[in-house]
């Protein structure tokens, strides 16, 4: 009888410790699973946030188109009827143009423009007052270097060749002249070529930075003389043998797509 009681006691003790060990194992496994699940969830959330931030950044648009108003300052030296040269005074002309661009990266691109402007020069020669107007179409093709085309504000530097097309001239004279005076004529080349350069600031006007306000400076240094020889008797060319040099600004709107 005593032997039976001992066996029963030992059996109960063994069952108790076995159950305790099994329960402890299940608790550890559950805890580890919960911890793993929590870590995985946190990592996934951080990854999703990073992707969302990247998607919210404006993407680079490779093509752009714009319109511009371009006030330009220039002066033109002229010949007088007695063979002298009169220094021109700086005058402002109101030019207009369109531009198109191709952005290879957010920092490098190419810009091509077609701009119209007029050179104005008024001067007096003896008893005569002259008013000279020369119209040009300028076609610059420029390398563009940018701080960041996708940023809210972008600084750019441009430089490259510019081709000029003479679109006609007008020369008006008023006053009294002597009968033996020579006649002034305007003899110009049909075109010229030179070096254009400038800098500008671009301000984004919408959330995607695809519509912007452009402000900047533009200069031009001609490499070819404007004048062409004239051999007509009793005439002289008012255009001095010199190249064009202009300085101006621009303001415009541009779209990127």
C-alpha positions in Angstrom: 0.0 0.0 0.0 2.8 2.4 0.9 4.6 1.5 -2.4 1.4 2.3 -4.4 1.1 5.8 -2.7 4.7 6.5 -3.5 4.2 5.6 -7.2 1.2 7.9 -7.4 3.1 10.8 -5.8 6.0 10.4 -8.2 3.6 10.3 -11.2 1.8 13.5 -10.1 5.2 15.3 -9.6 6.4 14.2 -13.0 3.2 15.4 -14.7 3.4 18.7 -13.0 7.0 19.5 -14.1 6.3 18.2 -17.6 3.3 20.6 -17.9 5.3 23.5 -16.5 8.1 23.0 -19.1 5.6 22.7 -21.9 3.8 25.9 -20.8 7.1 27.9 -20.6 8.1 26.8 -24.1 4.8 28.0 -25.6 5.1 31.3 -23.8 8.7 31.9 -25.2 7.6 30.9 -28.8 4.6 33.2 -28.7 6.7 36.1 -27.4 9.4 35.6 -30.1 6.7 35.5 -32.8 5.1 38.7 -31.5 8.5 40.4 -31.4 9.4 39.3 -34.9 6.0 40.5 -36.2 6.4 43.9 -34.6 9.9 44.4 -36.0 8.7 43.4 -39.5 5.8 45.8 -39.3 8.0 48.7 -38.2 10.5 48.1 -41.1 7.7 47.9 -43.6 6.2 51.2 -42.4 9.5 53.0 -42.6 10.1 51.7 -46.1 6.6 52.8 -47.2 7.3 56.3 -45.8 10.6 56.5 -47.8 8.8 55.5 -51.0 6.1 58.1 -50.4 8.6 60.9 -49.9 10.4 60.0 -53.1 7.1 60.0 -55.0 6.2 63.5 -53.7 9.4 65.0 -55.2 8.9 66.7 -58.6 10.3 64.6 -61.4 12.6 66.2 -64.1 10.7 67.2 -67.2 12.9 67.0 -70.3 11.2 69.5 -72.7 10.3 73.1 -72.0 8.7 76.0 -74.0 8.4 79.7 -73.1 7.6 83.2 -74.2 9.6 86.3 -73.3 9.7 90.0 -73.2 13.2 91.3 -73.8 14.1 95.0 -73.3 17.5 95.5 -74.9 20.0 98.3 -74.7 22.2 99.1 -77.7 24.1 102.0 -79.3 25.1 102.5 -82.9 27.9 104.7 -84.2 27.2 106.4 -87.6 29.0 108.2 -90.4 28.2 111.9 -91.0 27.9 113.6 -94.4 31.4 115.2 -94.1 33.1 111.9 -93.5 33.2 112.0 -89.7 31.9 109.5 -87.2 29.3 110.3 -84.6 29.2 108.3 -81.4 25.8 106.7 -80.8 23.9 107.0 -77.6 22.4 104.0 -75.7 18.7 103.4 -76.4 16.3 100.8 -75.3 14.3 98.6 -77.7 11.4 96.3 -76.8 12.0 92.8 -78.1 10.0 89.6 -77.9 10.8 86.0 -78.3 10.1 82.3 -77.8 12.3 79.6 -76.4 12.4 75.9 -76.3 14.7 73.7 -74.3 15.9 70.1 -73.8 17.0 69.0 -70.3 19.4 66.1 -70.4 19.7 66.1 -66.6 18.6 68.4 -63.8 21.9 70.3 -64.2 22.6 70.3 -68.0 20.5 71.2 -71.0 20.3 73.0 -74.3 18.2 76.1 -75.1 17.2 77.5 -78.5 15.5 80.8 -79.0 14.0 83.0 -81.8 14.0 86.7 -80.7 13.0 89.9 -82.5 14.3 93.3 -81.6 14.9 96.7 -83.1 17.9 99.0 -83.0 16.9 102.6 -82.8 19.3 105.5 -83.2 18.4 109.2 -83.6 21.0 111.8 -84.4 21.6 115.2 -85.9 24.0 115.9 -88.9 24.3 119.5 -89.7 20.8 120.9 -90.4 19.4 117.4 -90.8 17.8 115.1 -88.2 18.0 111.4 -88.8 16.1 108.5 -87.4 17.6 105.0 -88.1 15.7 101.8 -87.3 17.2 98.3 -88.0 15.2 95.1 -87.3 16.8 91.8 -86.4 15.8 88.2 -85.7 18.3 86.6 -83.3 18.6 82.9 -83.1 20.9 81.8 -80.1 21.7 78.1 -79.4 22.9 77.9 -75.9 24.4 75.4 -73.5 22.5 75.7 -70.2 24.0 74.9 -66.8 21.6 74.8 -63.8 21.7 74.4 -60.1 18.6 72.1 -60.1 15.8 72.1 -62.7 13.4 70.4 -60.3 14.0 72.8 -57.4 11.5 75.7 -56.5 14.3 78.2 -57.5 16.9 77.4 -60.2 19.9 79.5 -61.2 21.1 79.0 -64.7 24.1 80.1 -66.8 23.9 80.0 -70.6 26.4 80.6 -73.4 26.7 79.7 -77.1 26.6 81.0 -80.7 23.9 83.4 -81.9 22.9 83.9 -85.6 21.4 87.3 -86.6 19.1 87.8 -89.6 18.6 91.4 -90.9 14.8 91.8 -91.2 15.0 95.3 -92.8 15.8 98.8 -92.0 14.2 102.3 -92.1 16.0 105.6 -92.4 14.1 108.9 -92.1 15.5 112.4 -92.5 13.9 115.8 -91.6 15.2 119.3 -92.0 16.8 121.5 -94.7 19.8 120.3 -96.7 22.0 122.0 -99.3 21.6 120.9 -102.9 25.1 119.7 -103.2 25.0 117.4 -100.1 25.5 113.7 -100.5 22.7 111.2 -99.8 22.8 109.0 -96.8 22.0 105.2 -97.3 21.9 102.2 -95.1 24.0 99.3 -96.4 23.9 96.3 -94.1 24.8 92.6 -94.3 21.9 90.2 -94.5 23.1 88.5 -91.3 25.8 88.2 -88.7 27.1 85.8 -86.1 28.4 86.3 -82.6 28.6 85.0 -79.0 25.6 85.1 -76.7 25.8 84.7 -72.9 23.7 85.3 -69.8 22.3 84.2 -66.5 18.8 83.8 -65.1 16.6 82.8 -62.2 13.6 80.5 -62.5 10.8 80.5 -60.0 8.4 77.6 -59.8 4.7 78.8 -59.8 3.0 75.4 -59.1 3.5 72.3 -56.9 5.0 70.2 -59.7 7.4 72.9 -60.7 6.3 72.6 -64.3 5.1 76.3 -64.7 7.6 79.0 -63.9 8.6 82.7 -64.0 11.9 83.4 -65.7 14.0 86.5 -65.1 17.5 87.2 -66.4 20.2 89.0 -68.2 21.4 88.4 -71.8 24.4 89.9 -73.7 25.6 89.6 -77.2 29.0 90.2 -78.8 29.1 90.3 -82.6 32.0 88.7 -84.5 31.0 90.0 -87.9 30.8 93.7 -89.0 27.3 94.9 -89.8 28.1 97.1 -92.8 28.5 96.2 -96.4 30.3 98.4 -99.1 28.4 100.8 -101.3 29.8 102.3 -104.4 27.0 104.5 -105.6 28.0 108.0 -106.6 26.9 110.8 -104.3 26.0 108.5 -101.4 27.6 107.4 -98.2 26.9 104.5 -95.8 25.7 105.7 -92.4 26.6 102.4 -90.9 30.1 102.3 -89.3 32.2 99.3 -89.9 31.7 97.6 -86.5 29.9 94.6 -85.1 26.8 94.5 -83.0 27.0 94.6 -79.2 23.8 94.5 -77.1 22.9 94.1 -73.4 19.5 93.4 -72.0 17.2 91.6 -69.7 14.2 89.3 -70.1 11.1 88.3 -68.3 8.8 85.4 -69.3 6.8 82.4 -68.6 7.8 78.8 -69.3 6.2 75.4 -69.2 8.0 72.0 -68.7 6.5 68.8 -70.0 
